[in-house]
Amino acid sequence: MRRILSILLVLCLVLSIVGCSNESNTTQANDDNSKKESPVEPSPEGKGKVAIITNTLSQNEEEYRSAQSMVEKYGDRIVHELWPDNFMTEQEQMVTIVSKLAADPEIKALIINQAVPGTNAAVDKLLETRDDMFIVYSTPQENPPDVATRADLILMPDELKMGDNIPVQAQKLGAKTLVHYSFPRHMSQVLLSARRELMRAKCEEIGIEFVDATAPDPTGDQGVTGAQQFILEDVPKKVQEYGKDTAFFSTNCAMQIPLIKAAVDEGAIYPQPCCPSPYHGYPTALGIESGDYSEDSLQNVIDETTRILEEKGVLGRFSTWPVPVAMMSTVASTEYAIKWMDGEVGDELDLKVLEQCMADYAGVAVETSAYVEEGTEYPNYRLIIMDFLTYGEQR
């Protein structure tokens, strides 16, 4: 089945799309790089390890903590590895990391969160010697059809659906204007630019002014510090120009902390971070201790965020998703992989079990849909969407 899909993909002209904080370089998959021809057989019951690769603590704490929570739960059945901080210039190191995991025959599942640029090349190296792994990409940043030939399961937020949802939520919070911050590198990526155009169209439809604002690229000469300083200085200018009923959104993770801080200080509106989560940007921007990322810690962060926003007089103007989607992806895919290794699910993706794994973590129903491109549906590429948590409404 995968071989047929791979051959069809090679014959199709595909768009180049990627995710939240990534590059647009892609490589067309071929037969040598495609997933194995025959179905993968689950490991004997209770056997096998799951390897989880995340970004470093400084790059994305949620991803890192989610892997650590799985280590705490399953002990030596989990192997946690890290991508290099500067993955864009250290992609040979990424290949080395994955090759080391491939050399351990006890590792039967590989979960990569985030599947940053260069992941496909690293997985291709693994597939040269291993055809028995259950491979999961979370928030992949390379061409979806190419990704679909390599991974058994792909998870990411439904970015295009957000193109409709974010303006609607911004208006619900009182916005008359929506400012979209990004930069040319991100806007060269089809998914992010398509979402921006959907946001622009939805704003026009519902009567909100859309403002396309260019910020410095955090990977450029000014670095993360320069990009963050720009946001801190530009948000007040935008509020002065368009008024306090202005909502702000940025495509970049590093910009969320200054964006939240500036929006709070200016009494503006913030519908969601680029990676929806109560942990993303809010705790650091508002001086809240994140805790141990447990269920109790999450509720404490939500409660403290609500309290501080109320003190600042902006309650009801800030929102996010009720759980960290990046953490949910790691936890749910690990639980699913464990079930696969233990023989509880077979090689064919069981959506009911997968969505239940997500719901068990989230505490609310989670819906997924298949990614579709150029009329081709990729059933193993699942797009996630949830309702908003508006701070103040949960009382």
N, C-alpha and C positions, 0 to 999 in steps of 0.2 A: 504493500500500500504506500509506504513512504517512498519507495523507489519510483513508483508511478507519479506520485506528487512531485518528486524532485525533477523528473524528466519534463513534466508539464511546466514547472517553474522555469526551467532553463529555456524553454521555447517561448515563454511569455515575456513581454516588455513590462518591467515593473517600475513603480515609482520608488524613489529613494526617500525613506522616512526614518526618523529617529526620535528619541524621547527627550526628557527634561533638560539634561545638562551634558550635551554630547556633541559629536562631530557627525557630518553627513557622509563620510567616506564609506562606501559599501563595496562588497565583492559579490559578483553573481555566483550562486552556488552551482556546483557541477556534480556529476555522479560520484566522483571521488570524495567530495565533501559531504554528500548527503548522508542521512541516517541509515542505519542498517536495513537490509532488505527484509529479513525475517523478524517476526515479533520478538521482543525481549521477554525472556522468561523470568518471572520473579524469583528472588533468592529463596532458599528454604526458610521456613518459618523462624523468625527471631534472629536471622543471620544478616550480616552486612552492616555497613556504616554509611552515614550520610555526610558528605563533605559540603560545607557551606562557605562560599567565598563572598565577602562583603567589602565595601570600602572601609577605610580606616575610621577610627573614632573621630578624628578631626574633619574628615570629609563628610561623613553622614553618621551621626550617632545612633539614629533609629535602626539603621540596617545592622550596625555593629552590635547593638544591644539585643536585637532580635535573635541573632545567631547565638549570643551568649546565653540567652534564656533557653534555647534548645540544648546547649551543652549542659546547663544546670538540670534540665529535665531528663535527658537521655544519657548523660555521662559519656563514656568512651564510644558510644555509637555515633557521636557527632565529632567531626573534625572541622575546626574553624580556621580558615585561611583568609588573608587580606590581599586585596589589590594594592599595587604601589600607589602612593599619593598622587604622583604625576603620571597617571596611566597613559596619557596621550603620548608621552615621550619614552615610556618604559614598557612598550608592548612585548618586547622579547622576554622581559621578566614575567609578564602575564603567561606566556607560553610555558615558561619554566615552572610556574606555580601549578598550572593545570597538569603538566607532564608528571610532576611529582605525585600528584593525587592519583593519576592514572596508573602509576607503578604499584599502588597498594591494591591488591586483589580483593581486599575486604570492603573497599569503598564501592558501593553499588548504586549510589545516587549522588548527583552533583547539583547543588542549588546555587545559582549565581545572582546576587542582589547587591549592586546593580550590574546588569550585563552591559558594561560600558563599551565604547568602541575598542575593537581588538579582541573581544570575546570570541567572535566567530573563528578567528585564526587560531586562538588557543584551543578551542574545542575541536577544530579540525585536527590538530596534532594529537589530541586525546583519542579521536575516532580512528586514528591509524592503528592503534593497538588495542582499543577496547570497544566492544560492541554490546556490552552487557549493562551499561549504565542507564539509569533513568535521569534525564537531564532537564533541569528547569531553568529558564531565564526569567528574571524579574526586571521589569522596566527596561527592556532591550533598547539599545540605541543604534542598531544597525537594521538593514533592510528587512521588513517583516517576512516576505516570502523566503529570503535566505535563512532567517532565524528559524522559520517553521520547519525547514528540512533538517535542522540540527537538534532542536529541542523537542522533548516529548510534551512539555507543558510550558506555555509562556503566559505570564501574568503582568498586566499593567493597567493603571487607571484609564478609563475611557476618555482620552484627551479631547477627542472630537465632540463627544457629548457635552464635555465641559464648555465647549464653545458656545453652546446654547445656555447651559445651566448657570455659568458665572454671571453673565449680564442680567439674567432673570433674578438671581440671588442679590446682585448689587442693587437692582431697583427695589427689591423687597426691603433692603436695608436703608433705602432712602436716596440712592444715588441718582443724580441727574447727568453725571459725566462719568465715563470709565477710561482711566489711563492705563495703557498697556505698555510696560517697559520690556524691551528686549534689545538685541544687537544683531548685526548681520550674520554672525556664525549660526545663531539659533534660527534666524529667519530663512537661512538657506536650507533648513530641514523641512521637508514637505509637511510632516505632521504638525509641527509648531506653527508654520505659516498658514496651514489650512485652518487650524484652530483660531488663529487671529482673525482670519477672514470670516469665519463663522461668528465670532464675537462681534466683529464690525457689523455684519448683516443683522444679527439679533438686536444689537443696540439701535440700529436704524428702525427695525420693526417695532420695537417697544418704546421708542422715543427718548433714548439716551444718547448723548453726544459721545462719540468714540474718539479718543486721542491716541495716536500711535507715536510713542516716545522712544527714542533711541538712547540707550545707556552704554557705558563702556563695557567691553567684554572682560570678565574677571580673569580670563586667561591671557589677556593682552598686556601691553607695557605697564599699565597702571595697576594691574593685579587686582586681587580681591579687595584690598584696602581702598584703592582708588574707586572701584565700582561702588563700594558701600558708601564712601564719602559723597559720591555723586548723588546717590539716592537721598541721603540725609539733607543735602542742599537743594535738590530739585523738587522734592515733594512740597515744601512750603511755597515754592514759586508757583507750582501748579494749583495749590489751594488758593493762593492769592488771585490767580488768573480765573479759575473756574468756580471757586467757592468751596465751602466745607462739604457740600453734598457731592463730593468727588470720590469715586472708588478707585483703588489702585491694585494692579496685578502685575507680577513680574514672572518671566519664564525661568529665572535662575535661582537656585537654592541659596547661594551666598547673599543674595539681595533681600531675602525675606526678613531677616532681623532688623536692618535699618528701615525697611519699608513699613514694618509693623510699628516700630518706635516712632517714626516720623508721622505716620497716619494717626496714631494715638495722640501725639503732641499737638497735631493740627486739628484734631476733632473730625478727621475724615473717615472714610469707609474702606474696609478691607474684607472682601468676600471669601477668599481662601488663599492659602499658600500654593505654590506651584506643585508641591507634593502634599496633598491634603492630610493634615494630622494636627491634633492638639499640641503635639510636641514640636512641630516644625516652625521655628522662629519665635513662637509666643513666649516660652519660658525665658530664653535669653534676653529677648527684647524687653520683657516686663520684670526681670529680676526674680524669676521663680525657680526654685530648686526642682529639677526633673525627677529626682528620686531614683528608684531602682527599675523603673519602667514596668512595674507590675500593674495589675488591675487597680489596686488601691492608689498607686502613684499616679496613674492616668486620671483617676477621678479627682485626686488632689490638685493636679495641674489644671484641670477644667474648672474646679471650684475657685482656685486662686486667680486664674485668668479672669473669671467672671467678676470676682471681688475687685480686682485692680481696674478693670475696664469700667466698673460702676463708679469707683472713686474718681476716675479720670473723666467721667461724664460722657462716655462713649458706648455704654452698654446698648446692645441692639444694633450696633453698626459694624460688628466684627463676627466672622463665622469661619468654620472649617468643616472637615468631616469628623464624625464622632470618634473614630479610632485612627491610629496611624496606618495608612494603607501599606507603607513600606514594611512595617513590622508584621502586619497581617499576612503579607505575601510570603515572607520567610517562614513564619509559624505554620500557616496553612499548607504550604508546599512541603515542608518537612514532615508534617503529620501525614500528608498524603503519601509521601515517599516511604515512610515507615510502614504504612498499610500495604503499599505495593511490595516492599521487601518481605513483609510477613505473610504475603499471600492473600490479603483481605480484598485487594482489587487486582484486576488483570492488566494486561497491556493496553487495552482500549480505555481511553480516558473516561472515567465515571464522574460526570458532572454533578450528580446528586451528592456523592461523597465529597467531592472537592468543595462545593458551595457550603456543605455542612461544616467542613473544616474551617472555612472562613467565618461562618456564622457563630461557631463555637468560640472563636476568638473575639469577634466584634460585638457579640451580644445582641445583634440586630440582623435581620435578613440582608444578605448580600447577593446581588444579581450579577451574572456575567453574560457576555454575549460574544459570539465569534467575530474575529476581525475579518473584514471583507475588503478586498482590493481588486479593482478592475473586474468585478463580477465573480471573482474567485473567493470562496469562503475557506478560512483556515480554522478548523474546529479546535485545534490544540492551542490556538492563540486567543486567550480569554481577556476581554476588556471588562474592567470592574467599575461599577458606579454605586454611589450611596447618597442618601439624603444629607442635607447640611445640618450641622450643629450650630445654631445661632446663639451666641453667648447672651444669657439673660432669659431665653425662652425655655431652657431646661428646668427652670424653677417651677 
